[in-house]
Amino acid sequence: MLRRCALPVLIVTASAAVCPLSATIVETTVEIPVEVTGVRGDVVRQPIKLAVFRDDARPRAPFLILNHGRAAKPAQREAVRPAQYAANARYLASKGYAVFMPIRVGYGASGGPDVENSGPCRAKAYRRAYEAGTQQSLAVIDYAKAQSYVDPARGIVVGQSFGGTIAIALAARQVPGVLAAVNFAGGGGGRPETHPEQPCSVDRMTGLFASYGATARIPTLWLYSENDKFWGPAIPRMWYKAFVDSGGTGQFVALPPYKADGHPSFTGAPRAWRPAFEAFLESCCAQGRTAAASRPASAPPPQDTPAVFTRTLAAWAAKHKVERAVIVVRRGGRVVQRAGIGGADPSSPVLLASLSKAITGACVATLVRDGRLGLDWPLSKALARHFAAHGYPQDQRIGRVTIAQLLTHRAGFASATDGEDPATRSLLNAYLRKHSTREAPKPEYIAMLLGEKLLRDPGERFAYSNAGYMLLGAVIEEAAGQDYERYCRDAVLKPSGSAGALDPAWAVLWSTGGWRMTGADYLAFLDQHDLSRATWGRDVREWALDSRDKTVGTGGPRNWYGLGVRVRDAGRGPEIWHTGSWRRRLAPDAQGPRSAETSLLAVRVADGASWFVHSVPVVLGGARNELDRDLIRAYASVRHWH
């Protein structure tokens, strides 16, 4: 959670500042529908991601639309994330704005076709390209104005590079409620790598800015670095002159050089532009401030909507010094809340660690339903081909361990409570001396696990162990006759409409902890674990609901372990839940970084509501249990699910 002094209007003098103790910068991500006409005339209708940063202590804030730039290479466009602008967005939110940052069509998590491609260098279709961005921004403005915490009569538009030109295009539209436009390094056709300071079709861009100036009636601010490799120092001044000569109102600010290329000064050198930015807003928007001061404050945001999940996570994160966290909440077959803290992107996939066990448990359930596996089968039957190829385990008891005992952590393998879980510690370390973390485990590793001596008789008691779920991966492959990842993706992820894959750096964690998914995809998959439905047949459902021979610790019959998930019944009906964590520091290999740190919680309650939390750094024990309790209370307080 981030605490900032919330300023009550677009920008204020220090004497007017108010800093409520409860002020927090809340970061959420939503989807909004857009319709956009591409450069070639094709009409695209799809949702886009919209990151929102705001001070939740402010009942009514001016809106600020923040548009990102454009990269020439597809891979760079796919990599666009709100996190790249998060520091500036939080700064703007701390100044009292509700900041709305769209990820436009063709970029990042929004995906879709490249509707903003302006064409070849000598024949740039700039107007149509920026019109595509402007159409999406107008949809964002409409959405922002409809929010209860926004003052629709006060807003500004801001953009960087391609987004800076969008800001000037919006100024030309005379959009009601938009009081000013700020252009950071805006332009088009930059070629910094091959032709620095020589953008394509300069005359066309100049003519476009001139046409914008003919209809723009709000103040504008243009900020360019003196060593911008996209445009150089002279061309931006020419564009600005064309704009004001045609009737536009503006102020041009030359920023000092920044490193080897000043184009990214908006994100890289905020101290260079903030004084001019704040002075511009102070001079341009006094009338809006006066009107706002005479307006009565509206009611505070409601406390009984899914937004309470975000506030709960933010308070917990601040208390336990969590740097980054995301939360996704699902109900009624759709995501109703999604938020990130500390710049984390709730739409990005993460390493699931032990939340992967629910996928493995579901895969086992499909095989049982289809008659290719039995919950009472011993390993001597379920891994008969492996035993024939690699030998029978020295500890004869392992052959008698059943699939049900593997699922419920009652096989007898060593666990962390015994001092070490060798499946993810000593045995794994030994295996990785010759093998990569990036590959699924080979039969050699399964043989190493089967070579361990059990610490207790099968079925004796619960002892959480990763070895059992590693072996279940081998069981699935032998029963399905195909690769574990491929079978589970086809059998349990695709039917739920979810996407997922083994983590590219930690595939070796495999069936016990190796999956990588977004929170939204994971929760969609988790709906298959609905204990009110017989997703995998009546027999599997009855077994999962029966707590006998499955209880966890001293929790009694109301706490048990089933198909890769924990189950509890506190009087609200059966709830499934699980935690996960993985922290390992390894040197990079030829393919890139391998260090990982992930901490997770997923819960699904009886009425179908579910939530997913990922946080960094790893949080364990009492702090994670506290978050679980706090989120249950948050769920109980929701009365309006949208």
C-alpha positions as CSV (number, residue, x, y, z in Angstrom):
1,M,0.0,0.0,0.0
2,L,1.3,3.4,-0.9
3,R,0.5,6.4,1.2
4,R,0.6,9.8,-0.5
5,C,-0.5,13.3,0.4
6,A,-3.8,13.8,-1.5
7,L,-4.1,17.2,-3.1
8,P,-7.7,18.3,-3.5
9,V,-7.7,19.7,-7.1
10,L,-5.8,19.5,-10.4
11,I,-2.8,21.0,-8.7
12,V,-2.6,23.2,-5.6
13,T,-0.3,25.3,-3.7
14,A,1.3,23.8,-0.6
15,S,-0.9,25.8,1.7
16,A,-4.0,24.1,0.3
17,A,-2.7,20.5,0.7
18,V,-4.7,18.0,2.7
19,C,-3.2,14.7,3.8
20,P,-5.7,12.3,5.4
21,L,-4.2,9.5,7.4
22,S,-6.3,7.0,5.5
23,A,-5.1,8.1,2.0
24,T,-3.9,5.2,-0.1
25,I,-3.1,4.9,-3.8
26,V,-5.3,2.1,-5.0
27,E,-4.3,0.4,-8.3
28,T,-6.9,-1.6,-10.2
29,T,-7.2,-3.0,-13.7
30,V,-10.5,-3.3,-15.6
31,E,-11.6,-4.1,-19.1
32,I,-13.6,-1.7,-21.3
33,P,-15.0,-2.3,-24.8
34,V,-13.7,-0.2,-27.6
35,E,-14.5,0.2,-31.3
36,V,-11.7,1.5,-33.4
37,T,-11.1,1.9,-37.1
38,G,-7.7,0.9,-38.2
39,V,-5.4,2.7,-40.7
40,R,-6.7,0.4,-43.4
41,G,-10.3,1.0,-42.6
42,D,-10.9,-2.3,-40.8
43,V,-13.2,-1.9,-37.7
44,V,-12.1,-3.7,-34.6
45,R,-14.4,-4.3,-31.6
46,Q,-12.7,-5.8,-28.5
47,P,-12.0,-5.1,-24.9
48,I,-8.8,-3.3,-23.8
49,K,-7.1,-3.3,-20.4
50,L,-7.4,-0.1,-18.4
51,A,-5.1,0.5,-15.4
52,V,-6.6,2.8,-12.8
53,F,-4.5,4.6,-10.1
54,R,-6.4,6.7,-7.5
55,D,-6.4,7.9,-4.0
56,D,-9.3,6.1,-2.4
57,A,-9.6,8.7,0.3
58,R,-10.7,11.3,-2.3
59,P,-14.5,11.1,-2.9
60,R,-14.3,13.1,-6.1
61,A,-11.2,13.6,-8.2
62,P,-10.3,15.1,-11.6
63,F,-9.6,12.5,-14.2
64,L,-6.3,12.1,-16.1
65,I,-5.9,10.0,-19.2
66,L,-2.3,8.7,-19.6
67,N,-1.4,7.2,-23.0
68,H,1.7,5.1,-23.6
69,G,3.9,5.3,-26.7
70,R,4.4,3.0,-29.6
71,A,7.3,0.6,-30.4
72,A,8.3,-0.3,-33.9
73,K,8.8,-4.0,-33.1
74,P,5.9,-6.4,-32.4
75,A,7.7,-8.0,-29.5
76,Q,8.1,-4.6,-27.8
77,R,4.5,-3.8,-28.4
78,E,3.5,-7.1,-26.8
79,A,5.7,-6.2,-23.8
80,V,3.8,-2.9,-22.9
81,R,2.6,-3.1,-19.3
82,P,1.2,-0.5,-16.9
83,A,4.2,-1.2,-14.7
84,Q,6.4,0.8,-17.1
85,Y,4.5,3.9,-16.2
86,A,3.4,3.0,-12.7
87,A,5.8,5.4,-10.9
88,N,4.5,8.4,-12.8
89,A,0.9,7.2,-12.5
90,R,1.3,7.0,-8.7
91,Y,2.9,10.5,-8.7
92,L,-0.1,11.9,-10.6
93,A,-2.5,10.1,-8.3
94,S,-0.7,11.5,-5.3
95,K,-1.5,15.0,-6.8
96,G,-5.2,14.2,-6.6
97,Y,-6.0,12.7,-10.0
98,A,-7.8,9.5,-10.8
99,V,-5.4,8.2,-13.4
100,F,-6.7,6.1,-16.3
101,M,-4.0,4.4,-18.4
102,P,-5.3,2.3,-21.3
103,I,-3.3,-0.5,-22.9
104,R,-4.5,0.2,-26.4
105,V,-5.5,-2.4,-29.1
106,G,-2.4,-4.2,-30.4
107,Y,-0.4,-3.8,-27.2
108,G,0.4,-5.9,-24.1
109,A,-2.4,-7.8,-22.4
110,S,-5.0,-6.1,-24.6
111,G,-3.7,-7.8,-27.7
112,G,-5.4,-7.5,-31.1
113,P,-4.3,-6.2,-34.5
114,D,-1.9,-3.4,-35.0
115,V,-4.5,-0.7,-35.8
116,E,-2.0,2.2,-35.3
117,N,0.6,1.2,-38.0
118,S,0.9,4.4,-40.1
119,G,2.6,2.6,-43.1
120,P,5.8,3.1,-45.0
121,C,8.2,5.8,-44.3
122,R,7.6,7.9,-47.4
123,A,3.8,7.7,-47.2
124,K,2.9,7.8,-43.6
125,A,-0.9,7.8,-42.9
126,Y,-0.4,9.7,-39.6
127,R,-3.9,11.1,-39.3
128,R,-5.6,7.7,-39.4
129,A,-3.1,6.2,-37.1
130,Y,-3.6,8.8,-34.4
131,E,-7.4,8.7,-35.0
132,A,-7.3,5.0,-34.0
133,G,-5.6,6.0,-30.7
134,T,-7.9,8.9,-30.2
135,Q,-11.1,6.8,-30.6
136,Q,-9.9,4.5,-27.8
137,S,-9.0,7.4,-25.6
138,L,-12.5,8.9,-26.0
139,A,-13.9,5.6,-24.8
140,V,-11.6,5.8,-21.8
141,I,-12.8,9.3,-21.0
142,D,-16.4,8.2,-21.2
143,Y,-15.6,5.4,-18.8
144,A,-13.7,7.7,-16.4
145,K,-16.5,10.3,-16.3
146,A,-19.0,7.6,-15.3
147,Q,-17.1,6.6,-12.2
148,S,-18.6,7.8,-8.9
149,Y,-15.2,8.9,-7.6
150,V,-14.5,11.2,-10.6
151,D,-15.5,14.8,-11.3
152,P,-16.5,14.6,-15.0
153,A,-16.1,18.3,-15.4
154,R,-12.4,18.4,-14.7
155,G,-9.8,16.4,-16.5
156,I,-6.6,16.5,-18.5
157,V,-5.0,14.2,-21.1
158,V,-1.3,13.3,-21.0
159,G,0.7,11.1,-23.3
160,Q,4.3,10.1,-24.1
161,S,5.7,9.8,-27.7
162,F,2.8,8.4,-29.8
163,G,0.6,9.0,-26.8
164,G,1.8,12.6,-26.7
165,T,0.4,13.2,-30.1
166,I,-2.9,11.6,-29.0
167,A,-3.1,14.2,-26.3
168,I,-2.8,17.0,-28.8
169,A,-5.4,15.2,-31.1
170,L,-7.8,15.1,-28.1
171,A,-7.2,18.8,-27.5
172,A,-8.4,19.4,-31.0
173,R,-11.6,17.5,-30.3
174,Q,-12.8,20.0,-27.7
175,V,-13.9,17.1,-25.4
176,P,-16.2,18.4,-22.6
177,G,-14.5,18.3,-19.3
178,V,-10.9,18.1,-20.7
179,L,-9.2,21.3,-19.5
180,A,-5.6,20.8,-20.7
181,A,-3.4,18.5,-22.7
182,V,0.3,17.6,-22.0
183,N,2.5,16.2,-24.7
184,F,5.7,14.4,-23.7
185,A,8.0,13.9,-26.8
186,G,5.0,13.4,-29.1
187,G,5.6,12.8,-32.8
188,G,5.6,10.1,-35.4
189,G,8.0,8.1,-37.7
190,G,11.0,8.1,-35.4
191,R,14.0,6.0,-36.5
192,P,16.5,6.4,-33.7
193,E,18.5,3.3,-34.5
194,T,19.0,3.8,-38.2
195,H,18.3,7.5,-38.8
196,P,18.6,9.4,-35.5
197,E,16.9,12.8,-35.4
198,Q,15.5,12.1,-38.9
199,P,11.8,11.0,-38.6
200,C,9.8,9.8,-41.6
201,S,7.4,12.1,-43.5
202,V,8.2,15.2,-41.4
203,D,6.0,17.4,-43.6
204,R,2.9,15.2,-43.0
205,M,3.4,15.3,-39.3
206,T,3.8,19.1,-39.4
207,G,0.6,19.4,-41.4
208,L,-1.2,17.2,-38.9
209,F,-0.1,19.3,-35.9
210,A,-1.2,22.4,-37.8
211,S,-4.7,20.9,-38.4
212,Y,-4.9,20.1,-34.7
213,G,-4.0,23.7,-33.8
214,A,-6.9,25.0,-35.9
215,T,-9.5,23.5,-33.6
216,A,-7.8,23.2,-30.3
217,R,-9.2,25.6,-27.7
218,I,-7.5,24.4,-24.4
219,P,-4.0,25.1,-23.1
220,T,-1.3,22.6,-24.1
221,L,2.2,21.8,-22.8
222,W,4.9,20.4,-25.0
223,L,8.0,18.9,-23.4
224,Y,10.9,17.6,-25.4
225,S,14.5,16.7,-24.4
226,E,17.3,18.5,-26.3
227,N,18.9,15.1,-27.1
228,D,15.8,13.2,-28.3
229,K,17.1,10.7,-30.8
230,F,13.7,10.3,-32.4
231,W,13.2,13.9,-33.5
232,G,16.2,16.0,-32.6
233,P,16.0,19.5,-31.1
234,A,14.7,21.4,-34.1
235,I,11.8,19.4,-35.5
236,P,9.6,19.4,-32.3
237,R,9.9,23.3,-32.3
238,M,8.7,23.3,-35.9
239,W,5.7,21.1,-35.0
240,Y,4.8,23.3,-32.1
241,K,5.1,26.5,-34.2
242,A,2.7,24.9,-36.8
243,F,0.2,24.2,-34.0
244,V,0.2,27.7,-32.5
245,D,0.4,29.5,-35.9
246,S,-2.9,27.7,-36.8
247,G,-4.6,29.0,-33.6
248,G,-3.6,26.5,-30.9
249,T,-2.6,27.7,-27.4
250,G,0.6,26.2,-25.9
251,Q,3.8,26.3,-24.1
252,F,7.0,24.7,-25.3
253,V,9.6,23.5,-22.7
254,A,13.0,22.2,-23.7
255,L,14.2,19.6,-21.2
256,P,17.9,19.0,-20.6
257,P,19.7,16.1,-22.3
258,Y,19.0,12.7,-20.7
259,K,21.6,9.9,-21.0
260,A,22.3,9.0,-24.6
261,D,18.7,9.6,-25.7
262,G,16.3,12.0,-24.1
263,H,13.2,10.5,-25.7
264,P,12.2,8.5,-22.6
265,S,12.6,11.5,-20.2
266,F,9.0,11.1,-19.1
267,T,9.8,7.8,-17.3
268,G,13.6,8.3,-16.9
269,A,14.0,11.9,-15.7
270,P,10.8,13.0,-13.8
271,R,12.7,15.6,-11.8
272,A,13.5,17.4,-15.1
273,W,9.9,17.9,-16.1
274,R,7.8,18.0,-12.9
275,P,8.4,21.7,-12.1
276,A,7.3,22.9,-15.5
277,F,4.4,20.4,-15.5
278,E,3.1,21.5,-12.1
279,A,3.6,25.2,-13.0
280,F,1.6,24.7,-16.2
281,L,-1.3,23.1,-14.4
282,E,-1.3,25.8,-11.7
283,S,-1.6,28.5,-14.4
284,C,-4.0,26.8,-16.7
285,C,-6.6,25.3,-14.4
286,A,-7.3,27.9,-11.7
287,Q,-10.9,28.3,-12.9
288,G,-11.5,24.6,-12.5
289,R,-10.1,24.7,-9.0
290,T,-12.4,27.6,-8.0
291,A,-15.5,25.8,-9.2
292,A,-14.4,22.6,-7.5
293,A,-13.9,24.4,-4.2
294,S,-17.5,25.7,-4.2
295,R,-18.9,22.2,-5.0
296,P,-20.0,20.1,-2.0
297,A,-18.1,16.8,-1.5
298,S,-19.9,13.7,-2.7
299,A,-20.4,10.6,-0.5
300,P,-17.4,8.4,0.1
301,P,-17.0,5.3,-2.1
302,P,-19.2,2.4,-1.1
303,Q,-17.7,-0.1,1.3
304,D,-19.8,-3.1,0.2
305,T,-18.5,-3.7,-3.4
306,P,-15.7,-6.0,-4.5
307,A,-13.3,-3.0,-4.2
308,V,-13.1,-3.9,-0.5
309,F,-10.8,-6.8,-1.5
310,T,-8.3,-4.3,-2.9
311,R,-8.5,-2.1,0.1
312,T,-7.9,-5.1,2.4
313,L,-4.9,-6.3,0.4
314,A,-3.4,-2.8,0.4
315,A,-3.7,-2.5,4.2
316,W,-2.2,-6.0,4.7
317,A,0.6,-5.2,2.2
318,A,1.5,-2.0,4.1
319,K,1.5,-3.8,7.4
320,H,3.8,-6.6,6.3
321,K,6.1,-4.6,4.0
322,V,5.0,-6.4,0.8
323,E,6.5,-4.6,-2.2
324,R,4.2,-5.8,-4.9
325,A,0.9,-7.7,-4.9
326,V,-2.1,-8.4,-7.2
327,I,-5.6,-9.6,-6.4
328,V,-8.2,-11.0,-8.8
329,V,-11.8,-11.7,-7.7
330,R,-14.2,-13.8,-9.7
331,R,-17.9,-14.4,-9.2
332,G,-20.7,-15.5,-11.4
333,G,-18.4,-16.7,-14.2
334,R,-16.6,-13.3,-14.6
335,V,-13.9,-11.2,-13.0
336,V,-15.4,-8.5,-10.8
337,Q,-12.3,-7.0,-9.3
338,R,-8.6,-6.9,-10.4
339,A,-5.9,-4.8,-8.9
340,G,-2.2,-4.4,-8.5
341,I,-0.1,-2.8,-5.8
342,G,3.4,-1.5,-6.1
343,G,3.3,-1.5,-9.9
344,A,2.4,-5.2,-10.2
345,D,0.3,-6.1,-13.2
346,P,-2.7,-8.3,-12.3
347,S,-3.0,-9.5,-15.9
348,S,0.5,-11.0,-16.0
349,P,1.1,-14.7,-15.5
350,V,3.0,-15.9,-12.4
351,L,4.6,-19.1,-11.2
352,L,1.9,-20.8,-9.3
353,A,4.1,-22.9,-7.0
354,S,1.9,-25.3,-5.0
355,L,-1.3,-23.9,-6.4
356,S,-0.3,-26.1,-9.3
357,K,-1.4,-29.1,-7.3
358,A,-5.0,-28.3,-8.0
359,I,-4.3,-28.8,-11.7
360,T,-2.6,-32.1,-11.0
361,G,-5.5,-33.2,-8.8
362,A,-8.0,-32.3,-11.5
363,C,-6.0,-34.3,-14.1
364,V,-6.1,-37.3,-11.8
365,A,-9.9,-36.9,-11.4
366,T,-10.5,-36.9,-15.2
367,L,-8.5,-40.2,-15.5
368,V,-10.5,-41.7,-12.7
369,R,-13.8,-40.6,-14.3
370,D,-12.8,-42.1,-17.6
371,G,-11.8,-45.5,-16.0
372,R,-8.1,-45.2,-16.8
373,L,-7.1,-44.9,-13.1
374,G,-8.5,-45.7,-9.7
375,L,-8.2,-43.8,-6.4
376,D,-7.5,-47.2,-4.7
377,W,-4.8,-48.3,-7.2
378,P,-1.4,-48.9,-5.6
379,L,1.7,-47.5,-7.3
380,S,2.7,-51.0,-8.2
381,K,-0.2,-50.9,-10.7
382,A,-0.3,-47.2,-11.6
383,L,3.4,-47.1,-12.3
384,A,3.8,-50.7,-13.5
385,R,5.7,-49.7,-16.6
386,H,8.1,-47.4,-14.7
387,F,8.8,-50.1,-12.1
388,A,9.5,-52.6,-14.9
389,A,12.0,-50.2,-16.6
390,H,13.7,-48.8,-13.5
391,G,13.2,-51.5,-10.8
392,Y,10.9,-51.9,-7.8
393,P,11.5,-49.4,-4.9
394,Q,13.8,-50.7,-2.1
395,D,11.2,-49.7,0.4
396,Q,8.5,-52.2,-0.4
397,R,5.8,-50.1,1.2
398,I,6.0,-47.5,-1.6
399,G,4.5,-50.1,-4.0
400,R,1.4,-50.3,-1.8
401,V,0.9,-46.4,-1.7
402,T,-2.5,-45.6,-3.3
403,I,-3.4,-42.8,-5.6
404,A,-5.7,-41.5,-2.9
405,Q,-2.9,-41.4,-0.4
406,L,-0.7,-39.5,-2.8
407,L,-3.5,-37.0,-3.3
408,T,-4.0,-36.4,0.4
409,H,-0.4,-36.3,1.5
410,R,-0.7,-39.6,3.4
411,A,1.9,-41.7,1.5
412,G,4.5,-41.5,4.2
413,F,7.2,-39.4,2.5
414,A,9.3,-36.9,4.4
415,S,7.8,-33.4,4.7
416,A,9.1,-30.0,5.8
417,T,7.8,-30.7,9.2
418,D,10.2,-33.6,9.4
419,G,13.1,-31.2,8.8
420,E,13.2,-31.2,5.0
421,D,11.0,-32.0,2.0
422,P,13.7,-33.6,-0.2
423,A,11.5,-33.5,-3.3
424,T,12.1,-29.8,-3.6
425,R,15.4,-29.6,-1.6
426,S,18.2,-32.1,-1.3
427,L,17.0,-34.5,-4.0
428,L,16.1,-31.7,-6.4
429,N,19.5,-30.0,-5.8
430,A,21.3,-33.3,-6.6
431,Y,19.2,-33.7,-9.7
432,L,19.9,-30.2,-10.9
433,R,23.6,-30.7,-10.9
434,K,23.2,-32.5,-14.2
435,H,19.8,-31.2,-15.4
436,S,18.1,-27.9,-16.1
437,T,15.4,-26.2,-14.2
438,R,13.8,-25.3,-17.5
439,E,12.9,-29.0,-18.4
440,A,10.2,-31.2,-17.0
441,P,11.8,-33.9,-14.7
442,K,13.0,-37.0,-16.5
443,P,12.4,-40.6,-15.3
444,E,15.7,-40.4,-13.5
445,Y,14.2,-38.0,-11.0
446,I,11.1,-40.1,-10.5
447,A,13.4,-43.0,-9.8
448,M,15.3,-40.9,-7.2
449,L,12.0,-40.1,-5.4
450,L,11.0,-43.8,-5.4
451,G,14.4,-44.6,-4.0
452,E,13.6,-42.7,-0.8
453,K,12.7,-44.5,2.4
454,L,9.2,-43.7,3.8
455,L,9.3,-42.0,7.2
456,R,5.9,-43.5,8.2
457,D,3.5,-46.2,7.0
458,P,1.2,-45.3,4.1
459,G,-2.1,-43.9,5.4
460,E,-0.8,-43.3,8.9
461,R,-1.2,-39.5,9.0
462,F,-1.2,-36.3,7.0
463,A,2.3,-34.9,6.2
464,Y,2.4,-32.3,3.4
465,S,5.0,-33.5,0.9
466,N,5.9,-32.5,-2.7
467,A,7.1,-36.0,-3.5
468,G,3.6,-37.3,-3.8
469,Y,2.5,-34.8,-6.4
470,M,5.7,-35.3,-8.3
471,L,4.9,-39.0,-8.5
472,L,1.3,-38.1,-9.6
473,G,2.8,-36.4,-12.6
474,A,4.4,-39.7,-13.6
475,V,1.1,-41.6,-12.9
476,I,-0.8,-39.2,-15.2
477,E,1.7,-39.7,-18.0
478,E,1.5,-43.5,-17.7
479,A,-2.3,-43.6,-17.5
480,A,-2.9,-41.0,-20.2
481,G,-0.2,-42.2,-22.5
482,Q,1.0,-38.7,-23.2
483,D,3.0,-35.8,-21.9
484,Y,1.8,-34.5,-18.5
485,E,1.6,-30.8,-19.5
486,R,-0.2,-31.5,-22.8
487,Y,-2.7,-33.9,-21.2
488,C,-3.5,-31.5,-18.3
489,R,-3.8,-28.5,-20.6
490,D,-6.3,-30.4,-22.9
491,A,-8.2,-32.2,-20.2
492,V,-8.7,-29.5,-17.5
493,L,-7.5,-26.1,-18.7
494,K,-9.1,-25.8,-22.2
495,P,-12.6,-27.0,-21.0
496,S,-12.6,-24.0,-18.5
497,G,-11.4,-21.6,-21.2
498,S,-8.1,-21.1,-19.3
499,A,-4.6,-20.8,-20.6
500,G,-1.5,-22.0,-18.8
501,A,1.9,-23.7,-19.3
502,L,4.8,-24.9,-17.3
503,D,7.0,-22.0,-16.2
504,P,9.8,-21.5,-18.7
505,A,12.4,-21.2,-16.0
506,W,11.0,-23.7,-13.5
507,A,9.4,-26.5,-15.5
508,V,11.3,-28.9,-13.3
509,L,8.7,-28.2,-10.5
510,W,6.2,-29.9,-12.8
511,S,3.2,-31.5,-11.3
512,T,3.9,-30.2,-7.8
513,G,4.6,-26.5,-8.5
514,G,5.6,-25.7,-12.1
515,W,2.5,-24.2,-13.7
516,R,2.4,-20.5,-14.8
517,M,-0.9,-18.7,-15.2
518,T,-2.7,-15.4,-14.7
519,G,-5.0,-15.0,-11.7
520,A,-8.0,-14.8,-13.9
521,D,-7.2,-18.0,-15.8
522,Y,-6.5,-19.8,-12.6
523,L,-9.8,-18.9,-11.0
524,A,-11.7,-19.9,-14.2
525,F,-10.0,-23.3,-13.9
526,L,-10.7,-23.5,-10.2
527,D,-14.5,-23.4,-10.9
528,Q,-14.1,-27.1,-11.9
529,H,-13.4,-27.9,-8.3
530,D,-16.9,-26.8,-7.4
531,L,-18.0,-29.4,-4.8
532,S,-21.6,-28.8,-5.5
533,R,-21.2,-30.2,-9.0
534,A,-20.0,-33.6,-10.2
535,T,-17.5,-32.2,-12.6
536,W,-15.6,-35.5,-12.7
537,G,-18.4,-37.8,-11.9
538,R,-20.4,-38.7,-8.8
539,D,-17.8,-41.1,-7.3
540,V,-15.0,-38.5,-7.4
541,R,-17.3,-35.8,-6.0
542,E,-18.4,-38.0,-3.1
543,W,-14.8,-39.0,-2.4
544,A,-13.7,-35.3,-2.4
545,L,-16.5,-34.3,0.0
546,D,-15.8,-37.2,2.5
547,S,-13.3,-36.0,5.1
548,R,-12.5,-39.5,6.4
549,D,-8.8,-40.4,6.0
550,K,-8.1,-36.9,4.7
551,T,-8.1,-34.6,7.7
552,V,-5.3,-32.1,8.1
553,G,-3.4,-31.8,11.4
554,T,-5.6,-31.1,14.4
555,G,-8.3,-29.4,12.3
556,G,-10.7,-32.2,12.8
557,P,-13.4,-33.3,10.3
558,R,-14.0,-29.8,9.1
559,N,-10.5,-29.5,7.5
560,W,-9.2,-31.9,5.0
561,Y,-7.1,-32.3,1.8
562,G,-8.6,-33.5,-1.5
563,L,-7.8,-33.2,-5.2
564,G,-4.8,-30.9,-4.8
565,V,-6.7,-28.5,-2.7
566,R,-7.4,-28.0,1.0
567,V,-11.1,-28.1,2.0
568,R,-12.7,-26.5,5.0
569,D,-16.2,-26.1,6.3
570,A,-16.7,-23.3,8.8
571,G,-20.5,-23.3,8.5
572,R,-20.7,-21.5,5.2
573,G,-20.5,-24.7,3.1
574,P,-17.3,-26.4,1.8
575,E,-14.6,-23.9,0.8
576,I,-11.5,-24.9,-1.2
577,W,-8.3,-23.1,-0.8
578,H,-4.5,-23.4,-1.0
579,T,-1.3,-21.4,-0.6
580,G,1.9,-21.6,-2.5
581,S,5.4,-20.2,-2.3
582,W,8.8,-20.7,-4.0
583,R,12.0,-18.8,-3.5
584,R,15.2,-19.8,-5.1
585,R,18.3,-17.8,-6.2
586,L,20.2,-19.3,-9.1
587,A,22.7,-17.8,-11.5
588,P,21.4,-17.0,-14.9
589,D,22.0,-19.6,-17.7
590,A,22.3,-19.0,-21.4
591,Q,18.5,-18.5,-21.7
592,G,18.2,-15.9,-19.1
593,P,17.4,-15.4,-15.4
594,R,16.3,-18.4,-13.2
595,S,15.8,-16.8,-9.8
596,A,12.2,-16.9,-8.6
597,E,10.2,-15.6,-5.7
598,T,6.5,-16.1,-5.5
599,S,3.9,-16.2,-2.7
600,L,0.2,-17.1,-3.4
601,L,-3.2,-17.6,-1.9
602,A,-6.3,-18.9,-3.7
603,V,-9.8,-19.4,-2.2
604,R,-13.1,-20.5,-3.6
605,V,-16.2,-20.3,-1.3
606,A,-19.4,-22.2,-1.5
607,D,-21.4,-19.6,-3.5
608,G,-18.8,-19.6,-6.3
609,A,-16.9,-16.4,-5.4
610,S,-13.2,-16.9,-5.6
611,W,-10.0,-14.8,-5.2
612,F,-6.4,-15.1,-6.2
613,V,-3.5,-13.2,-4.5
614,H,0.2,-13.1,-5.6
615,S,2.7,-11.1,-3.6
616,V,6.5,-10.4,-3.4
617,P,8.5,-11.0,-1.3
618,V,7.4,-14.4,0.0
619,V,5.1,-14.1,3.0
620,L,4.5,-17.2,5.1
621,G,2.9,-18.4,8.3
622,G,0.9,-16.0,10.5
623,A,1.0,-13.1,8.0
624,R,-0.5,-15.2,5.2
625,N,-3.1,-16.7,7.5
626,E,-4.0,-13.1,8.5
627,L,-4.5,-12.2,4.9
628,D,-6.8,-15.3,4.5
629,R,-9.0,-14.2,7.4
630,D,-9.1,-10.6,6.3
631,L,-10.2,-11.5,2.8
632,I,-12.9,-13.8,4.1
633,R,-14.2,-10.9,6.2
634,A,-14.0,-8.7,3.1
635,Y,-16.0,-11.2,1.1
636,A,-18.7,-11.3,3.8
637,S,-19.1,-7.5,3.7
638,V,-19.8,-7.4,-0.1
639,R,-23.5,-6.7,-0.9
640,H,-23.2,-5.4,-4.4
641,W,-21.2,-7.6,-6.8
642,H,-21.7,-5.2,-9.8
